[in-house]
């Protein structure tokens, strides 16, 4: 396996499960020393290092990022993966839900990145990868709050890339389609007919199936890699073709 991350360090938020765990394991397998930030890191296996943090709490984020950087000996890569889903129209989504989803999916990225910037500025291969979604550019039914946050993540990615390009910090994002994770399974179970909802989610992607966490992790690794040093301000779609393909 390629070891382009030898000697580098990485921080993955929401890295105890799903896309985050697949990413942490892949980066570790390619030579990186990896720290995971999550609300519960008790189940992590070595060599991954776990640090408890809630991205809604700036103080806990700062403590965890500083502890991770000290443990790893610096930070070269930050993967902002932590996020939550939300189901409902504007009529069905109350103020409390709007605040919760925006705080985690949008401001959470800002908190983690801000805490990591002093360390990233010291790196010769600094990269930030945000996990966006097809919801940023595609109208999905009953996903108004979630879609709004992912539209913000896409815009943030471009703005952050601009702000920090002269500092040698690359910022990109991945936009997955529906990914087969526990995150999605919990969302599906909230529907009256989970079986029909799962079938619909698979059918709307031209490949006819959900994306796997490993496929998204591979895209994140590409964007984080020193081999991609000229790639910044980019959104990489890992979506089974839903952005552009219109199959019969």
Secondary structure, 3 states (H helix, E strand, C coil): CCCCCCCCEEEEECCCCHHHHHHHHHHHHCCCEEEEEECCCCCCCCCCEEEECCCCCHHHHHHHHHHHHHHHCCCCEEEECCCCCCCECCCCCCHHHHHHHHHHHHHHHHHHHHHHHHHHCCCCCEEEEEECCHHHCCCCCCEHHHHHHHHHHHHHHHHHHHHHHHHCEEEEEEEECCECCHHHHHHHCCCCCHHHHHHHHHHCCCCCCCECHHHHHHHHHHHHCHHHCCCCCCEEEECCCCCCCCCC
